[in-house]
């Protein structure tokens, strides 16, 4: 209505050009701002854009895909649920010298089950303990619960009791560490398996891009022309306008005061905030007031200094608020 265009013409205007301001999301069937669309689950969005045949979306999304992790950045651990059960089956066959091994993963229970063929005495002695077979130890590692060795005896009254044999359980834990180390040495030895696992990891976890807020368009009416704001300050102000909850984890001197001042003044001007308030430690009140007046010389602000909280001035202060 402001531009005097139809909805179709307005959509065409904001979605065209070398740097479109908005993109049509084929999954949500809605238009999204550039910074919103080109962030978050960008791999998933790229697949959807390709399927929908949106060339401009595909081009822009390809440019913001996260850099793929390589094998030296990925550490497969025995029991990780992102690793296909087939890998664990192959490892069990390799380690225990068996011809058959079946591993299944239940996503609702977040648990693995494993069945293996008969393990020879030599492999059992190498990877198991006198009280715990090797396959039981592997099964415990897969489920992040190394098995404990329990004993059944009778007390002096003849009643059955059950207790953990700490020494035997400690031996099981040592064997579990050896098996985990063996898996780490084995898992990336095969080139095809290494490539498949790295691709699986990237496709499952390395899928997001952080949102980038571009405040270069801000005009900030009322700002002093003598103060030049750096790009990260403008971006921080725009983020504070766009998002209600924001953390500016900047070092001292990076411009947090100007970001805070610019954010509240712009939100007030846009009608997004009616009476914005900045809360700072008592000893910084005058400093903040000075910096705000430096950025906005004609600003109308109320700075509650120490003298405002005396008994005779408190009532006046809150009446002004």
KOLKOLGU-135088 format. One record per residue (C-alpha): x, y negated, z; residue number from 0; residue in three letters. Coordinates in steps of 0.02 Angstrom, whole numbers, plus 50000, padded with zeros to 5 digits. Each point is the difference from the previous one (the first is absolute). Example, Ala and Ser with C-alpha at 12.3 -4.5 7.8 and 13.67 -1.06 7.14 Angstrom:
BEGIN
x  y  z  k  r
50615  50225  50390  0  ala
50069  49828  49967  1  ser
This chain:
BEGIN
x  y  z  k  r
50000  50000  50000  0  unk
50142  49879  50041  1  unk
50080  50031  49830  2  unk
49838  50005  49905  3  unk
50039  50174  49935  4  unk
49904  50161  49998  5  unk
50057  50143  50111  6  unk
50072  50091  49850  7  unk
50097  49847  49939  8  unk
50067  49964  50175  9  unk
50059  50180  50019  10  unk
50085  49989  49831  11  unk
50088  49839  50052  12  unk
50070  50063  50165  13  unk
50047  50170  49928  14  unk
50096  49941  49848  15  unk
50168  49920  49966  16  unk
50178  50052  50042  17  unk
49966  49993  50186  18  unk
49815  50038  50033  19  unk
49926  49930  50161  20  unk
49889  50152  50025  21  unk
49979  50178  49939  22  unk
49850  50113  49977  23  unk
50020  50156  50108  24  unk
49925  50149  49907  25  unk
49981  50095  50165  26  unk
49903  49870  50098  27  unk
49921  49921  49844  28  unk
50042  49829  50073  29  unk
50119  49857  49961  30  unk
50145  49982  50121  31  unk
50124  49859  50024  32  unk
50172  50029  49926  33  unk
50090  50020  50166  34  unk
49869  50122  50062  35  unk
49994  50108  49844  36  unk
50189  50011  49978  37  unk
50027  50066  50176  38  unk
49948  50147  50107  39  unk
49980  50170  49915  40  unk
50076  49944  49835  41  unk
50037  50175  49936  42  unk
49818  50048  50018  43  unk
49946  49837  49918  44  unk
50120  50029  49856  45  unk
49927  50172  49966  46  unk
49824  49927  50002  47  unk
50049  49857  49884  48  unk
50078  50120  49876  49  unk
49846  50109  50001  50  unk
49890  49847  49971  51  unk
50111  49937  49859  52  unk
50033  49830  50081  53  unk
50166  49953  49918  54  unk
50027  49837  50094  55  unk
49969  50086  50167  56  unk
50120  50139  49954  57  unk
50136  49878  49950  58  unk
49988  49899  50161  59  unk
49986  50154  50113  60  unk
50152  50082  49920  61  unk
50101  49846  50048  62  unk
49958  50016  50186  63  unk
50022  50187  50023  64  unk
50111  50040  50151  65  unk
50174  50060  49958  66  unk
50002  50189  50004  67  unk
50099  50082  50138  68  unk
50141  50117  49952  69  unk
50054  50167  50074  70  unk
50124  49918  50118  71  unk
49857  49898  50077  72  unk
49880  50147  50024  73  unk
50025  50125  50142  74  unk
49889  50155  49987  75  unk
49976  50078  50172  76  unk
49937  50173  50037  77  unk
49818  49977  50051  78  unk
49964  49841  49902  79  unk
49824  50016  49931  80  unk
50040  49906  49839  81  unk
50113  50142  49944  82  unk
49905  50130  49895  83  unk
49976  50170  50086  84  unk
50088  50080  49850  85  unk
50163  49921  50058  86  unk
49981  50078  50172  87  unk
49961  50168  49921  88  unk
50159  49992  49897  89  unk
50101  49951  50154  90  unk
49930  50144  50103  91  unk
50045  50122  49862  92  unk
50175  49927  49988  93  unk
50033  49994  50187  94  unk
49922  50166  50052  95  unk
50041  50100  49844  96  unk
49820  50053  49970  97  unk
49909  50023  49835  98  unk
49833  49931  50060  99  unk
49956  49844  50097  100  unk
49834  49909  50007  101  unk
49981  49826  50076  102  unk
49836  49905  50007  103  unk
49963  49826  50067  104  unk
49834  49949  50076  105  unk
49976  49813  49984  106  unk
49854  49987  50124  107  unk
50099  50093  50133  108  unk
50168  49928  49945  109  unk
50074  50173  50023  110  unk
50100  50126  49901  111  unk
49977  50188  49996  112  unk
50135  50117  49938  113  unk
50012  50186  49962  114  unk
50160  50085  49942  115  unk
50052  50175  49952  116  unk
50106  50113  50108  117  unk
50157  49912  50059  118  unk
50158  50105  50005  119  unk
50095  50027  50162  120  unk
50150  49899  49943  121  unk
49896  49846  49956  122  unk
49898  50021  50158  123  unk
50158  50002  50104  124  unk
50069  49848  49907  125  unk
49846  49888  50009  126  unk
49897  50073  50141  127  unk
50029  50038  50184  128  unk
49974  50160  50099  129  unk
49834  49929  50060  130  unk
49939  49903  49847  131  unk
49999  50056  49817  132  unk
50069  49880  49871  133  unk
49834  49977  49908  134  unk
49915  49949  50163  135  unk
50133  49868  50028  136  unk
49975  49931  49823  137  unk
49813  50000  50026  138  unk
50022  49900  50160  139  unk
50113  49873  49913  140  unk
49873  49977  49860  141  unk
49871  49953  50131  142  unk
50120  49895  50106  143  unk
49983  50124  50144  144  unk
50155  50109  50026  145  unk
49934  50159  50083  146  unk
50032  50032  50184  147  unk
50049  50168  50073  148  unk
49872  50052  50130  149  unk
50017  50140  50127  150  unk
49866  50101  50089  151  unk
50035  50065  50175  152  unk
49912  50033  50163  153  unk
50028  49901  50158  154  unk
50023  50069  50175  155  unk
49812  50022  50017  156  unk
49992  50102  49840  157  unk
49910  49864  49902  158  unk
50055  49974  49819  159  unk
50091  49836  49965  160  unk
50061  49922  49838  161  unk
50149  49883  49990  162  unk
50121  49929  49874  163  unk
50174  50073  49989  164  unk
50098  49836  49989  165  unk
50164  50081  49949  166  unk
49921  50104  49862  167  unk
49900  49849  49939  168  unk
50159  49895  49993  169  unk
50076  50131  49886  170  unk
49848  49988  49886  171  unk
50022  49811  49991  172  unk
50183  50022  49948  173  unk
49947  50120  49863  174  unk
49867  49877  49944  175  unk
50135  49865  49981  176  unk
50105  50118  49896  177  unk
49851  50039  49887  178  unk
49961  49815  49979  179  unk
50181  49967  49952  180  unk
49994  50144  49877  181  unk
49845  49924  49920  182  unk
50085  49830  49983  183  unk
50149  50082  49914  184  unk
49890  50103  49885  185  unk
49856  49887  49949  186  unk
50093  49884  49880  187  unk
50121  50130  49930  188  unk
49886  50034  49852  189  unk
49988  49855  49877  190  unk
49820  50033  49947  191  unk
49941  50017  50179  192  unk
50092  49840  50049  193  unk
49919  49903  49857  194  unk
49826  50068  50039  195  unk
50013  49959  50186  196  unk
50064  49823  49968  197  unk
49858  49970  49876  198  unk
49873  50070  50124  199  unk
50066  49887  50137  200  unk
49993  49845  49889  201  unk
49825  50040  49936  202  unk
49934  50028  50176  203  unk
50088  49868  50105  204  unk
50092  49874  49891  205  unk
49840  49928  49927  206  unk
49972  49829  50077  207  unk
50059  49824  49963  208  unk
49987  49861  50129  209  unk
49890  49854  49957  210  unk
50091  49845  49939  211  unk
49916  49833  50037  212  unk
50044  49861  49877  213  unk
49968  49827  50071  214  unk
50083  49904  49859  215  unk
49832  49927  49947  216  unk
49967  49913  50167  217  unk
49986  49810  49984  218  unk
49974  49967  50187  219  unk
49914  49829  49996  220  unk
50062  49886  50141  221  unk
50173  50080  50009  222  unk
50145  49879  50009  223  unk
50089  49987  49831  224  unk
50165  49987  50096  225  unk
49985  50181  50059  226  unk
50040  50131  49870  227  unk
49939  50175  50046  228  unk
50096  50153  49946  229  unk
49917  50141  49906  230  unk
49990  50119  50150  231  unk
49913  49865  50103  232  unk
49868  49970  49865  233  unk
49977  50189  49983  234  unk
49981  50014  50189  235  unk
49869  49861  50003  236  unk
49901  50082  49861  237  unk
50007  50167  50089  238  unk
49934  49917  50158  239  unk
49858  49923  49900  240  unk
49956  50164  49915  241  unk
50020  50116  50150  242  unk
49928  49970  50173  243  unk
50135  50099  50094  244  unk
50181  49970  49955  245  unk
50170  50023  50082  246  unk
50143  49885  49946  247  unk
50153  50093  50062  248  unk
50124  49868  49944  249  unk
50164  49949  50081  250  unk
50019  49833  50089  251  unk
50007  49857  49875  252  unk
49912  50092  49858  253  unk
49849  49884  50002  254  unk
49871  50086  50110  255  unk
49941  49832  50070  256  unk
49963  49931  49826  257  unk
49915  50163  49952  258  unk
49887  49991  50153  259  unk
49962  49816  49973  260  unk
49968  50020  49814  261  unk
49889  50151  50030  262  unk
49883  49916  50125  263  unk
49992  49837  49901  264  unk
49958  50089  49837  265  unk
49872  50115  50081  266  unk
49920  49848  50081  267  unk
49997  49907  49833  268  unk
49924  50149  49910  269  unk
49866  50024  50132  270  unk
50067  50171  50052  271  unk
50036  49941  50178  272  unk
49900  49871  50096  273  unk
50112  49962  50149  274  unk
50166  50090  49975  275  unk
50109  50012  50155  276  unk
50186  50036  50016  277  unk
50055  50073  50166  278  unk
50184  49979  50047  279  unk
50102  50001  50162  280  unk
49985  49839  50100  281  unk
50177  49943  49962  282  unk
49967  50008  49812  283  unk
49839  49897  49993  284  unk
50085  49834  49963  285  unk
50118  50080  49874  286  unk
49856  50078  49904  287  unk
49903  49837  50002  288  unk
50151  49907  49932  289  unk
50026  50127  49860  290  unk
49815  49997  49951  291  unk
50003  49810  49988  292  unk
50159  50014  49897  293  unk
49912  50116  49878  294  unk
49831  49910  50007  295  unk
50030  49818  50052  296  unk
49813  49958  49998  297  unk
49945  50158  50091  298  unk
49876  49985  50142  299  unk
50055  50124  50132  300  unk
49984  50019  50188  301  unk
50160  50055  50086  302  unk
49973  50055  50180  303  unk
50164  49950  50082  304  unk
50043  50024  50183  305  unk
49920  49835  50051  306  unk
49834  50058  49928  307  unk
49982  50139  50127  308  unk
50009  49893  50155  309  unk
49845  49999  50109  310  unk
49940  49830  49939  311  unk
50029  50036  49814  312  unk
49941  50180  49982  313  unk
49816  49956  49986  314  unk
50035  49866  49868  315  unk
50106  50121  49899  316  unk
49868  50135  49989  317  unk
49866  49871  49963  318  unk
50100  49945  49848  319  unk
50017  50180  49942  320  unk
